[in-house]
Each structure stands twice: as structure tokens, then as C-alpha cells.
């Protein structure tokens, strides 16, 4: 009996090299993606993950190297060739057109949907895939994308990537696909990934949530400084091993601060609501939890609007805000990294109406070092940074102000594990010095770092947790039932 032929990679990249000026984004990366496997791709922001993804999806041509599919070299490889080969990608920076409906965005993705009756066919395709991946999603396919929450937009992009209209998806690249999803939606998506792989599909899964990578991937590739530094079956890795391979010195589990001394601290935020009133004391880290889209972001926006209604920047602002959807309401895309960081501190940096450039550069250099913004020059365009490094700039922008209250709307989306731990340490230091944080996060690990947590359900706070009661069991129970588990 003859042996079965060896499987052939869906896509193989060999010795890819890409440089942007003096920066080597890829320094000889080879990567094989086999049918019927999920490849976990991990590494710090700036390690080269987004660059190799853009090579695979045809968005970038390597300066050197070869790309093949099904064993044959793919000449003039680009986006059209990649799509014809069944390559699909869900980007960390969501790419839907906000002024179009979900149906119309589906038509843009699937060119074969043209002709009479395309709306009906597009509606059927996107609704079928949303139902399959996210049962009970509640998304109206006729809705304008701008009206959807960031979680809903991410769900739509994921459903589009796994949908078929002519050419079926063979390789789906997921770049931080759960970054805006709560735990229940993330579980639904990961379950679909496993089904897709079991049926012979291939997935490249990029995530800074290492537990997700270990639980979902068959093989894990670790990148650092534009190179592959480790590659082995997922079962051979632990979280600690992955962190070490990435070169990060990070604690696997952060400690919650002592909260007993905060009970008598003065309240700096008191916001009434239809449910429980939200109270935050000086030096306290208050978490907003619950399923995404249940009013947490809206609460942060109300708090910000109530305390900073003037367009003129104040030297001593009452609050500052860290946006989670950086492309929509975070970065100024045409500005430099430095200008994006310093814009909230202009009153401190101005003299007689003019910006003191030396003071601005000093502030930029200080925060570049403190939070490890991966760039050679702070004058570079902000979009030259990876998504996680853009998020670091927004975080530095907020913390560099004098505001005593920091509002954070899921700010650590797409930030690597080592940087997260560094940011957590900065938050604890700032809180110990008297700064107050109100922190919405879709990651349970981050919620459990807070001193107190309000769980939101259907637009209002339905439970308040403190101390040892801040745990996944109680948060999920309150999210679904509005009451704690006995």
C-alpha cells in the first residue's frame, strides 16, 4: 500500500525581506501554512507580524524572497492573486466603509456578486455567516456600518472573511480578531475557527491574548525584530515559554492593589444612572465590565462630556480620555507621532501662543522611553507605527496631561503582553499617587486588576463588585442575569 502524499502548503513564504528605510521589517522570514491547521503568530508590536501578513495577503511585495501556493511559485503576487487563491484577512484596523451598509460592504468584498439582485444575494451571504459564527448576533445587515459598535463591526468583518461568493476561503488571516469582542463572542468565534480548520481550512491567528493562541493554534510561530525566533507545536509552549521567546520580562499574573485605604478617600466622580450610580474615589481604579455594547462606552462618553465641554484645552483639565477605536476617534492620521502625543498637553507646552518645540521634543522622548514606542524618530507619521504602538501613543497622550481622572475605553486592544504589564504598572503607580482611572475592558484579566467593578447589562450598571468578588464567575453571572451567583 503506497504512502499518502505529503500535504502541500496553501501558501508558503520563503526568505522574505522588506526594509522601510533603515528599518528592517522582515529580515529573512519563511513561513509555511498547511491546510487543516491553525498557525498562531505572536510577538511584540513591531516584531514583523503585520508585515508578513501583508505579504501573504498581497498588500506588500517583498524586496527579496518567494511566495508559492499549492507547490507552485505565484508570479506577480498581489491582492487579486491572493484573493483568487482563497486568502482572506481580517485586519486589526477594521477596513469596512463606514458610510455604506453591511450589505453594500459585502458587495465590495465579493466582486462576483454583481448584476441584478445582488443585494438579496449579499444579504443572504452575510446573514448566513453571521448566524453561523455569532448566533444571536442581533446585527441588521441593512444598517449603516457607522451606526454599529466596534464589536459589531469586527463581527461583520470576521463573517465576511469566512464567507464564500465564487471563490471559497482557504486561508483566513485573523489579526487580533477578538480585541473588541467580549468573552462570549470570542468563544463563538474561536469555536468557528476550530470548525473551519477541522474541515480542511487554514488559519493564521494573531493575538496578544496568549491563552487564546495556546487553546486554538496547532502550531505557534514567534517573531521578534523581523525574524522568526521560535516555531513548534502549540502543545510544547506555555504562556511563560511564549513570553520568554518573545523576549519579554513580564509577570504572568498581575497583582490587585490593596483597596482598604480607598474606602474613605473622597469621591471625584459621582454619576447617577438608571441602574446603580457610578462612584469613583481618588486613587481608585474602577472597572466597567459586562458584555460589549451594553453601555460601557456610552457611560465613559457621558462622563467626559459632562466634565470637558469646552473645545479650548485647559492647563488643568478635569478628565482625559484614552480611545479604544483609535482610527475613528484616536489618532490624527496625517500628523507625526510626536504631534499625536503632545496635542493634549499644548497648554503646558505653549509660550505666548506658540509651542515650545524643545519642551515638546523632551516630552516625546520621555514617553517614548517610558512606554517603549517602537520608532526611530518621533517625527515619523503616526501611521508608520503598528496598531499596538499607535495605542501606546494614545495612552501616553492621556497620561502626560495633568488630568486627575483618566477615562479608558478598552485602551489595550492589540497591545502585546509585555507592554500591557508595563502599562498596568504605570496605572498602579499613577493611582497610588492619587490619580483615578475608570477603565472599560473586554479582557477579563484587565477587569480583575481593578479595585471595584461595575457590571453593565442593557445600558445600565446592574452589579458592583469589590475585592475578592471581582472574578470571572460573578462578572459573567451579572452580565447575563443581573445578579451574582450564590
C-alpha positions as CSV (number, residue, x, y, z in Angstrom):
1,X,0.0,0.0,0.0
2,X,1.5,3.3,-1.1
3,X,2.0,6.1,1.4
4,X,-0.3,9.1,1.3
5,X,1.3,12.1,-0.5
6,X,2.7,14.7,1.9
7,X,0.4,17.7,2.3
8,X,1.3,20.8,0.3
9,X,1.2,24.3,1.8
10,X,-1.7,26.5,0.9
11,X,0.7,29.4,1.0
12,X,4.5,29.4,1.6
13,X,6.7,32.4,2.0
14,X,10.4,31.8,1.7
15,X,13.2,34.1,2.9
16,X,11.1,37.3,2.7
17,X,13.0,40.5,3.3
18,X,11.4,44.0,3.5
19,X,13.0,47.3,4.6
20,X,11.4,50.7,5.2
21,X,14.4,53.0,5.0
22,X,16.8,51.9,7.7
23,X,14.2,49.7,9.4
24,X,14.3,46.0,8.6
25,X,10.6,45.0,8.9
26,X,11.4,41.4,7.7
27,X,14.9,40.0,7.8
28,X,14.5,36.7,6.0
29,X,11.2,35.2,7.2
30,X,10.0,31.8,6.0
31,X,6.5,30.6,6.8
32,X,4.5,27.6,5.6
33,X,0.8,27.4,6.2
34,X,-0.7,24.0,5.7
35,X,-4.4,23.0,5.0
36,X,-6.2,21.9,8.1
37,X,-4.1,23.8,10.6
38,X,-4.3,27.0,12.7
39,X,-0.9,28.8,13.0
40,X,-0.6,31.1,15.9
41,X,1.6,34.1,15.2
42,X,2.8,36.0,18.2
43,X,5.4,38.7,19.1
44,X,5.7,42.2,20.4
45,X,4.3,45.2,18.5
46,X,6.8,45.9,15.7
47,X,8.1,42.3,15.6
48,X,7.0,42.0,11.9
49,X,3.7,40.2,12.2
50,X,1.7,42.8,10.3
51,X,4.3,43.0,7.6
52,X,4.4,39.2,7.0
53,X,0.5,39.3,7.0
54,X,0.6,42.0,4.3
55,X,3.0,39.9,2.2
56,X,0.7,36.8,2.4
57,X,-2.5,38.8,1.6
58,X,-0.7,40.5,-1.4
59,X,-0.6,44.0,0.1
60,X,3.2,44.2,0.1
61,X,5.7,42.8,-2.2
62,X,8.9,41.6,-0.5
63,X,12.2,43.2,-1.6
64,X,13.6,39.6,-1.7
65,X,12.0,36.2,-1.3
66,X,9.5,33.9,-3.0
67,X,5.8,33.2,-2.5
68,X,4.2,29.9,-3.6
69,X,0.8,28.3,-3.4
70,X,-0.1,24.7,-3.7
71,X,3.5,24.0,-4.5
72,X,3.8,26.4,-7.4
73,X,5.5,29.8,-7.4
74,X,2.9,32.6,-7.6
75,X,4.2,35.2,-10.1
76,X,3.3,38.8,-9.7
77,X,1.7,38.0,-6.4
78,X,-0.7,40.7,-5.2
79,X,-4.1,41.3,-3.7
80,X,-6.0,39.9,-6.7
81,X,-3.8,36.8,-6.9
82,X,-4.1,36.2,-3.1
83,X,-7.9,36.5,-3.2
84,X,-8.1,34.2,-6.2
85,X,-6.1,31.7,-4.2
86,X,-8.6,31.9,-1.3
87,X,-6.7,34.2,1.0
88,X,-8.8,36.4,3.3
89,X,-7.8,38.8,6.0
90,X,-9.4,40.5,9.0
91,X,-7.2,43.4,9.9
92,X,-6.7,44.8,13.4
93,X,-7.5,48.2,11.9
94,X,-11.0,47.4,10.6
95,X,-11.5,48.2,6.9
96,X,-15.2,48.5,6.4
97,X,-16.6,51.6,4.7
98,X,-18.5,53.4,7.5
99,X,-20.8,55.2,5.1
100,X,-22.1,52.0,3.5
101,X,-24.5,49.4,4.8
102,X,-23.3,45.9,5.9
103,X,-24.8,44.5,2.6
104,X,-23.0,47.1,0.5
105,X,-19.7,46.3,2.2
106,X,-20.3,42.6,1.5
107,X,-20.7,43.5,-2.2
108,X,-17.4,45.3,-2.2
109,X,-15.6,42.3,-0.7
110,X,-17.2,39.8,-3.2
111,X,-16.8,41.1,-6.7
112,X,-18.8,38.1,-8.1
113,X,-22.0,39.5,-6.6
114,X,-22.6,42.0,-9.4
115,X,-25.7,42.0,-11.5
116,X,-29.4,42.1,-10.9
117,X,-30.5,41.0,-7.4
118,X,-27.0,41.5,-5.9
119,X,-28.5,43.0,-2.7
120,X,-30.5,39.9,-2.0
121,X,-27.5,37.6,-2.6
122,X,-25.2,39.8,-0.5
123,X,-27.8,39.8,2.3
124,X,-28.1,36.1,2.3
125,X,-24.3,35.5,2.3
126,X,-23.5,37.9,5.2
127,X,-26.5,36.9,7.3
128,X,-25.8,33.2,6.9
129,X,-22.2,33.6,8.1
130,X,-23.1,35.9,10.9
131,X,-25.7,33.4,12.1
132,X,-23.1,30.5,11.8
133,X,-20.3,32.3,13.7
134,X,-22.2,34.5,16.1
135,X,-25.7,33.0,16.7
136,X,-28.0,35.6,18.2
137,X,-25.8,38.5,17.0
138,X,-28.6,41.0,16.5
139,X,-26.9,42.8,13.6
140,X,-29.2,44.3,10.9
141,X,-27.5,43.7,7.6
142,X,-29.2,46.8,6.2
143,X,-27.6,49.1,8.9
144,X,-25.0,51.7,8.0
145,X,-21.7,50.5,9.4
146,X,-21.0,53.8,11.2
147,X,-24.0,53.1,13.4
148,X,-22.6,49.7,14.6
149,X,-20.4,49.3,17.7
150,X,-16.8,48.4,17.2
151,X,-17.6,44.9,18.3
152,X,-20.3,44.6,15.8
153,X,-18.0,45.9,13.0
154,X,-15.4,43.3,14.0
155,X,-18.1,40.6,13.9
156,X,-19.1,41.7,10.4
157,X,-15.5,41.7,9.1
158,X,-15.0,38.2,10.5
159,X,-18.2,36.9,8.9
160,X,-17.1,38.4,5.6
161,X,-13.7,36.7,5.7
162,X,-15.3,33.3,6.2
163,X,-18.0,33.8,3.6
164,X,-17.9,32.5,0.0
165,X,-19.3,34.0,-3.2
166,X,-17.5,32.3,-6.1
167,X,-14.0,31.6,-4.6
168,X,-14.2,29.9,-1.2
169,X,-11.9,31.0,1.6
170,X,-8.9,28.6,2.0
171,X,-6.7,30.7,4.3
172,X,-8.1,33.2,6.7
173,X,-5.7,35.6,8.5
174,X,-7.2,36.9,11.7
175,X,-5.2,39.9,13.1
176,X,-6.4,40.4,16.8
177,X,-9.9,39.2,15.9
178,X,-11.1,39.2,19.5
179,X,-9.7,42.6,20.5
180,X,-13.1,44.2,20.6
181,X,-15.2,41.1,21.5
182,X,-16.3,40.2,24.9
183,X,-15.6,36.7,26.3
184,X,-18.8,35.1,25.0
185,X,-18.4,36.5,21.4
186,X,-14.7,35.5,21.5
187,X,-15.6,31.9,22.4
188,X,-18.1,31.8,19.5
189,X,-15.5,33.0,17.0
190,X,-12.8,30.6,18.2
191,X,-15.2,27.7,18.0
192,X,-15.9,28.6,14.4
193,X,-12.1,28.8,13.7
194,X,-11.8,25.2,15.0
195,X,-14.7,24.0,12.8
196,X,-13.2,25.7,9.7
197,X,-9.8,24.1,10.4
198,X,-11.3,20.7,11.0
199,X,-13.0,20.9,7.6
200,X,-9.6,21.5,5.9
201,X,-9.3,25.3,6.0
202,X,-6.2,27.1,7.2
203,X,-6.0,30.0,9.6
204,X,-3.2,32.4,10.7
205,X,-4.2,33.6,14.2
206,X,-2.5,36.7,15.6
207,X,-3.4,37.6,19.2
208,X,-1.8,39.1,22.2
209,X,-4.2,37.1,24.4
210,X,-1.8,34.1,24.8
211,X,-4.4,31.8,26.3
212,X,-6.5,32.1,23.1
213,X,-3.4,31.3,21.0
214,X,-2.5,28.2,23.1
215,X,-6.1,26.9,23.1
216,X,-6.7,27.4,19.4
217,X,-3.5,27.1,17.4
218,X,-1.9,23.8,16.3
219,X,1.5,25.4,15.7
220,X,2.9,28.6,17.0
221,X,5.4,30.9,15.3
222,X,7.1,33.6,17.4
223,X,8.6,36.7,15.8
224,X,11.0,39.3,17.1
225,X,12.7,42.1,15.3
226,X,11.6,41.0,11.8
227,X,12.7,37.3,12.3
228,X,11.1,34.0,13.3
229,X,12.8,33.2,16.6
230,X,10.8,30.1,17.6
231,X,8.4,27.7,16.0
232,X,6.9,24.5,17.4
233,X,3.6,22.7,18.2
234,X,1.3,24.7,20.4
235,X,1.3,21.9,23.0
236,X,5.0,22.4,23.5
237,X,4.6,26.0,24.6
238,X,3.4,27.5,27.9
239,X,2.5,31.1,28.5
240,X,5.8,31.6,30.3
241,X,7.6,30.0,27.4
242,X,5.9,32.2,24.8
243,X,6.7,35.3,26.9
244,X,10.3,34.3,27.1
245,X,10.5,33.5,23.4
246,X,9.2,37.0,22.6
247,X,11.9,38.5,24.8
248,X,9.5,40.0,27.3
249,X,10.2,40.2,31.0
250,X,6.6,40.2,32.2
251,X,4.7,38.7,35.1
252,X,2.1,36.1,34.1
253,X,-0.4,37.4,36.5
254,X,-0.7,40.9,37.9
255,X,-1.5,41.6,41.5
256,X,-4.5,43.5,42.5
257,X,-3.7,46.5,44.7
258,X,-4.8,46.8,48.3
259,X,-8.1,48.6,48.4
260,X,-8.8,49.0,52.1
261,X,-7.4,52.5,52.3
262,X,-9.6,53.7,49.5
263,X,-12.9,53.3,51.3
264,X,-12.5,56.7,53.0
265,X,-11.0,58.5,50.0
266,X,-13.1,61.4,48.6
267,X,-15.3,60.7,45.6
268,X,-14.1,62.5,42.5
269,X,-16.8,61.1,40.2
270,X,-20.5,60.6,41.1
271,X,-22.6,59.8,38.1
272,X,-26.3,58.8,38.5
273,X,-27.9,56.4,36.1
274,X,-31.0,54.2,35.6
275,X,-29.2,51.4,37.4
276,X,-26.5,51.8,40.1
277,X,-24.9,55.2,40.4
278,X,-21.2,55.2,39.4
279,X,-18.9,56.4,42.0
280,X,-15.1,56.7,41.7
281,X,-12.8,57.8,44.6
282,X,-9.4,59.5,44.5
283,X,-6.7,57.0,43.6
284,X,-9.1,54.2,42.7
285,X,-9.1,52.0,39.6
286,X,-12.8,51.4,38.7
287,X,-13.6,48.8,36.1
288,X,-16.6,48.8,33.7
289,X,-17.4,45.2,32.7
290,X,-20.1,43.1,31.0
291,X,-20.9,42.1,27.5
292,X,-19.7,44.5,24.9
293,X,-22.3,47.1,23.6
294,X,-24.2,47.3,26.9
295,X,-23.5,50.9,27.6
296,X,-19.9,51.0,29.0
297,X,-18.5,53.2,26.2
298,X,-21.6,55.5,26.4
299,X,-21.0,55.9,30.1
300,X,-17.4,57.0,29.5
301,X,-18.6,59.4,26.9
302,X,-21.2,60.9,29.2
303,X,-18.5,61.3,32.0
304,X,-16.2,63.0,29.5
305,X,-18.8,65.3,28.0
306,X,-20.0,66.5,31.4
307,X,-16.6,67.5,32.6
308,X,-14.9,68.8,29.4
309,X,-17.4,70.5,27.3
310,X,-15.1,73.3,26.2
311,X,-13.2,72.9,22.9
312,X,-10.4,75.1,24.4
313,X,-7.7,72.9,26.1
314,X,-7.3,73.6,29.7
315,X,-4.0,73.7,31.6
316,X,-5.6,71.7,34.4
317,X,-8.3,69.5,32.7
318,X,-10.8,67.6,34.8
319,X,-10.6,64.4,32.8
320,X,-8.7,62.9,29.9
321,X,-9.7,60.1,27.6
322,X,-8.0,57.1,26.0
323,X,-9.9,55.9,23.0
324,X,-10.2,52.2,22.1
325,X,-11.2,52.8,18.5
326,X,-8.0,54.6,17.6
327,X,-8.8,55.0,13.9
328,X,-12.3,56.5,14.5
329,X,-11.6,58.8,17.4
330,X,-8.0,58.4,18.5
331,X,-5.1,59.2,16.1
332,X,-4.7,62.2,13.8
333,X,-3.7,60.2,10.8
334,X,-1.8,63.0,8.9
335,X,0.2,64.0,11.9
336,X,3.5,62.8,13.3
337,X,3.9,60.5,16.3
338,X,5.1,63.5,18.4
339,X,2.2,65.8,17.5
340,X,-0.3,63.0,18.2
341,X,1.3,62.5,21.7
342,X,1.6,66.2,22.6
343,X,-1.7,67.6,21.4
344,X,-3.5,67.1,24.7
345,X,-0.6,68.9,26.6
346,X,-0.4,72.1,24.5
347,X,-1.3,74.4,27.3
348,X,1.7,73.1,29.2
349,X,4.0,73.3,26.1
350,X,2.9,76.7,24.9
351,X,4.5,80.1,25.5
352,X,2.7,83.2,24.3
353,X,0.5,81.2,22.0
354,X,3.5,79.3,20.4
355,X,4.5,75.7,21.0
356,X,7.9,75.4,22.8
357,X,9.4,72.8,20.4
358,X,12.2,71.8,22.7
359,X,9.8,71.1,25.5
360,X,7.6,69.1,23.1
361,X,10.5,67.0,21.9
362,X,11.6,66.4,25.5
363,X,8.1,65.2,26.5
364,X,8.0,63.0,23.4
365,X,11.4,61.4,24.2
366,X,10.4,60.8,27.8
367,X,7.2,59.0,26.9
368,X,8.9,57.1,24.0
369,X,11.2,55.6,26.6
370,X,8.7,55.1,29.4
371,X,6.2,53.2,27.3
372,X,8.6,51.9,24.6
373,X,7.1,53.4,21.5
374,X,8.8,51.4,18.7
375,X,10.1,54.1,16.3
376,X,13.5,55.5,15.4
377,X,12.1,59.1,15.1
378,X,9.1,60.6,16.8
379,X,8.7,62.9,13.7
380,X,7.6,59.9,11.7
381,X,4.0,59.7,10.6
382,X,1.8,58.0,13.3
383,X,0.5,55.5,10.7
384,X,4.1,54.2,10.3
385,X,3.6,52.5,13.7
386,X,2.0,49.2,14.3
387,X,-1.5,49.3,15.7
388,X,-0.3,48.5,19.2
389,X,2.3,51.2,19.1
390,X,-0.4,53.7,18.0
391,X,-2.4,52.7,21.1
392,X,0.7,53.4,23.2
393,X,0.8,56.9,21.8
394,X,-2.8,57.5,22.8
395,X,-2.1,56.2,26.3
396,X,0.9,58.4,26.6
397,X,-1.1,61.4,25.3
398,X,-3.6,61.0,28.2
399,X,-1.1,60.2,31.0
400,X,1.1,63.2,30.0
401,X,-1.7,65.6,31.0
402,X,-2.5,66.9,34.5
403,X,-6.0,65.4,34.5
404,X,-6.8,63.8,37.8
405,X,-9.3,61.4,36.2
406,X,-8.4,59.1,33.2
407,X,-11.3,57.5,31.3
408,X,-10.1,54.4,29.3
409,X,-12.3,52.8,26.6
410,X,-10.7,49.4,26.1
411,X,-7.3,51.0,25.6
412,X,-5.1,47.9,25.4
413,X,-6.6,46.5,22.3
414,X,-3.8,44.9,20.2
415,X,-1.0,45.7,22.7
416,X,1.5,42.9,23.4
417,X,1.7,41.2,26.8
418,X,5.0,42.8,27.8
419,X,3.8,46.3,27.1
420,X,0.5,45.5,28.9
421,X,2.3,44.6,32.0
422,X,4.4,47.8,31.8
423,X,1.2,49.9,31.3
424,X,-0.5,48.1,34.2
425,X,2.5,49.1,36.4
426,X,2.2,52.7,35.3
427,X,-1.5,52.7,36.0
428,X,-0.9,51.4,39.5
429,X,1.9,53.9,40.1
430,X,-0.4,56.8,39.0
431,X,-3.3,55.5,41.1
432,X,-1.0,55.3,44.1
433,X,-0.1,58.9,43.6
434,X,-3.8,59.9,43.6
435,X,-5.0,59.6,40.0
436,X,-8.3,58.0,39.4
437,X,-9.0,55.5,36.5
438,X,-12.3,54.5,35.1
439,X,-11.5,51.6,32.8
440,X,-13.7,49.7,30.4
441,X,-12.1,46.5,29.1
442,X,-13.3,43.4,27.2
443,X,-10.4,41.4,28.7
444,X,-11.2,39.6,32.0
445,X,-7.6,39.8,33.1
446,X,-7.7,43.6,33.0
447,X,-11.1,43.9,34.7
448,X,-9.7,41.8,37.6
449,X,-6.9,44.3,38.1
450,X,-9.4,46.9,39.2
451,X,-10.3,47.9,42.8
452,X,-14.0,47.9,42.1
453,X,-16.0,46.9,39.1
454,X,-19.5,47.9,37.8
455,X,-21.1,45.2,35.6
456,X,-23.3,46.6,32.8
457,X,-26.3,45.0,31.3
458,X,-28.7,46.5,28.8
459,X,-27.3,50.0,29.2
460,X,-27.1,50.3,33.0
461,X,-24.9,49.2,35.9
462,X,-26.6,46.2,37.5
463,X,-23.9,45.0,39.9
464,X,-21.0,46.4,41.9
465,X,-18.1,44.1,42.8
466,X,-15.2,44.7,45.1
467,X,-12.1,42.8,46.3
468,X,-12.4,39.0,46.0
469,X,-15.8,39.3,44.4
470,X,-14.2,40.6,41.3
471,X,-13.9,37.4,39.4
472,X,-15.0,35.9,36.1
473,X,-17.8,33.9,37.7
474,X,-19.5,36.9,39.2
475,X,-18.9,39.1,36.2
476,X,-20.5,36.6,33.8
477,X,-23.4,35.9,36.1
478,X,-24.2,39.6,36.5
479,X,-23.7,40.2,32.7
480,X,-26.4,37.6,31.8
481,X,-28.6,37.6,34.9
482,X,-28.1,41.0,36.5
483,X,-27.4,39.2,39.8
484,X,-24.4,37.4,41.5
485,X,-24.0,33.7,41.6
486,X,-24.8,32.4,45.1
